[in-house]
Amino acid sequence: MTTTEPTEKIPPSAEYVQSLARGLAVIRCFNQQNQRRTLSDVARATDLSRATARRFLLTLAEVGYVATDGSTFWLTPRVLELGYSYLSSLSLPEIAQSHLEKLSHQVHESSSVSILDGSEIVYVARVAVSRLMTVGITIGTRLPAYATSMGRVLLAGLPDDELDSYLETVDIQRLTEHTIATHDDLRAAILKARADGICMLDQELEAGLRSMAVPIRNPSGLTVAAVNISTPAARYSLAELHSDLIPALRATAADIEQDLAIVNH
């Protein structure tokens, strides 16, 4: 009979700091289900001796990451500083990407984040579930703002004078039979997106493509980007879009805004 050799455990490198690894393990053993733990709980969860676990807990309490009433221990809000250090080093695309991945996994549709650059939108983050357009969309792709849901949301966030200047100079070309054809209609659509906080576009950019977008705002309330979901037009009714996709889209925008607020704190 053939026997399987046990997998050899790779030894840590010479630079490995065991005490740091153990201290982080102590922090990680607290979670939603175990917000308060006794010394024995922590020792079991981290596979440390009671004496070692006690030293780490008391050290973490001394520097403010753990609190205790003498018999149980719990994390303090200061632990959030560890996450802040990570988030503060990120840019908008890096922050948005993980949220887009979560959104696309949830709704099984492609999602993107873009910013406004002149009269065009520029894609800065994207998760493509399937290829919906004849033109492939990648990071850095530019599209006319007037014919996209994200573009209209971004235009809606402009001050009135900047929006007026845009509308005076934009060259509207009908990309499909559904594309808005006049400046007055475009203004009305942008102002509707401003009032509603969302823009839904039905086959104006490309036949068979429907998209919806909401703004991403900074802590001052200014629109800095937009996030969208795109889907085949025949896949959902309008009622299903409102019930199945839009709540998830709004939640994603709120999550991105929350992380941006931490970065800009």
N, C-alpha and C positions, 0 to 999 in steps of 0.2 A: 504494500500500500504506500502511495506517495504522500509524504507529509509536506505541509507548507511551512516554510521558515517564517518566523515572526518578522514583521517589518522592523528594521533597525531604526531607532529614533535618532534623528540627526542632532548631534550635539550643538549647543549654541556657540556662536562665534566668540572670539576672544574679547570683543567689544560689548558683549551681552551684559546688561546690568540687571541682575536677578531681583534686586530689591525694588527697582522701578517697575519691573514686570509684575511683581507680587502686589505692589501698591495699586497698580491699575486694575488688577484682578479683584481686589477688595472693592474698589469703586464699582466695577461692572457687576458685582454680585447683587447689587441693589437694583430693583426694577419695579414695574407696575404691580406685580403680584407680591413683591417682597420689599415694600417701602421701608419697613423697620425690621431690623434683625438683631438678635442677641449675639454675644461673642461666639457662642457655640455654633449658631447658624452660620456666621461668617467663616469660621474655621472649617466647617464641613463643606460649604459651598466653594471654597478656594483651595481645599486640600492643604491647609496650613495647620500647624499646631496652634493650640489656643494661645500660647505665649506669643508666638509670632503674629498671629492675627490681632492680638491685643495691641502690640507695639504699632502696627500699621494703622489701626483704628485711632489710637490716641495721637499718633503723628498727624493723621488727616484732620482730626479734631483741632489740633493745635494750629494748623494753617487755615482752618475755616471751611474745609470741604465736607466735614462730617460733624454732626451734633449728637449728643447723648444725654440721657436722663439718668445714667448710672447703670441701667440694666439693658437698655436697647440703644441701637445706633441708627441714624438715618442721614441721608445726604442733605446738604444745604444748597440753596440757589447758587452759591459760589461755583459749584461744579459747572454751571453754564459757561463760565469763563473759558473752560477748555474748548467747548464748541465754538465760542466766539473767536478764539484765536485762529481756528481753521476757517471759519466763514469770512473773517475779515480779510483773508488773503485771496479770496475768490473774486472773479469778475462776473458780470451779468450772465454771459454764456455758460460759465461753469456752474453757477448757481441754478440756472434754468434747466440745464440738461437732465439732471436727476429727476426733477419734477416732471419734465416731459416724458421721461421713460415710465414713470409711475402712471401718468395720465393715459398714455397710449396702451399700456398694459391693462388698464382698467376698462377702457372703452373700445379697445381693439381698432383704433383709427390713428391716422398720422396726425402729428401735432408739431407746432413750430413756434418760435419766438422771433420777432423781427423788430428793428428800429427804423426810424424815418431818416432818410438822407436826401434832402432836397425834395424832389418830386417822386422819389422811389422808396420802396422798402428794401431793407437788406436783411436776409436771413442770418441770424447769429446762433441759433440752436435749433435742432430738428431731430425728430424721431419718425422715420418713415416705416409704416406698417406694410404698405403696398404702394406701387407707383400709380398715381392717379392721373398725372398730367403727361402730355406728350413731351413736355420739356422737363428734364430731371431737375429736381430742387435739391440743392446742397447748401452748405454753409457758404455765405457770400453771394448767393444768387440774388439778383435784383429784379423787381417787378414794379410796374406802375402802381403807385399808391391808390389812384382812383378806382382801380379795378379789382382790388383785393379787400377782404374783410379786415385784415390787420391794418392795411393802409388807411382805410376810412376811420378806424378807431384812433389811429395815431393822428390823423388830420383833425379829428374831433377834439383832440387834446391841445391843439394849437390855440394861442390867443387869437382873438377875432381879426386883428390886423394882419397877422401872418396867414391866417386862413384866407382872407380876402385877397392877399397878394398871390397865394397859390392858385386860387380859382381864376384870377385874371390872366394867368400865364399858362395854365395847364392845357395841353393838347389832348383832347379826348378822342380816342380812336375806339371804335366798336370792335371788340375782340370776338364777340359772339352776338347773336341776335338779341340776347338778353342784356347786353352791356348798356348802362345808362348813357344816353346820347347827348344830353345838354348840360350846361354848367348849372342851370337852375335846379335840375333834377339831382345833380351831384351834390350841390349845396344842401338840398333838402335831406338827402340820404345821410350826409355827414352830420347834420344837426340832429337827425333822428338817432344816430349812433351816440352822439353826445348826451342826449336826453335819456336814452335807454341804458347806456353803459354797456352796450353790446351791438355788434353788427353781424347780420346774417346776409350772406351773399349767395344767390342762387344762379349758378351757371353764367355769371358775367365775365369771369376770367377765362373759363374753358367749358365747353359743352359737357354736361354730365358730371360737373364738379360743384359741390356745395360746401361752403365753409362758414364758420362762425368764429368771431374773435372778441376778446375783451381786453381792456387796457391793463397794463402793469404800471402802478404809480409809485413814486418815491415817497418818503415820509412827509414831504411837503404837499403831497397831493397832485404833483405834476406827472403827466403821462410820460414815461421814459421808454416804454416798449409795449408790445402787444403779444398776446398768446392766442393761438387758434387751434381748431380741430377742422380737418378737411375730410370729406367723405363722399362716396358716390351719391349723386342726387336721388337715385331710386331706392337707396337702402333704408331711409327713414322718412316717415311722415313728419310734417312740421310739429305735430303734437309730440312725437317721439323724440325729436330733437330737444324740445323744451324739457321733457321729463327725464331723458336718458343721458344727454350729452352736456347740456348747458350747465347744470349744477356742478358737474365734475370740472368743467372748464373754469368756472368762477372760483371753485375751491383751489385749483392749481394756481391761478393768478394771486389769490390771497396768500398761499404758501410762499410763492416767489417774493411777494412784497414783504412778507415777514422776514425772510432771510436778508433781503436788501436793507431792511431797516436795521438789522443787526450789524451789517457791514458798514453802514453809513452812520452808525451811532457815534 
